[in-house]
Amino acid sequence: MTSPRPPTPMCCSKLRDQKPCLCQYVKNHHLQKLVNSPNAKKAARICRSPFPKC
């Protein structure tokens, strides 16, 4: 989520694995900037793994 390059298939797989935890990450003030970043949203879109509605 920190790179402007498209995510790899392995990265997409790991992102989908973490989907149940994303709401917890958004609520964590140390992680929310990373999770809500434009690159994170782009990665989720490319990986076809939409962010959950928390």
NORRABEL-V758063 format. One line per field, one symbol per residue. phi: phi as a letter, one per 20 degrees, with the letter a starting at -180 (. if undefined). psi: psi as a letter, one per 40 degrees, with the letter a starting at -180 (. if undefined). A space follows every 10 residues. Layout:
phi->???
psi->???
//
This chain:
phi->.edfffffgf fffffffegf egfffffeff dffffefgff ffffffelcf ffee
psi->eeieiiiidd dddddddede edddddehed eddddeiddd ddddddefgi iih.
//
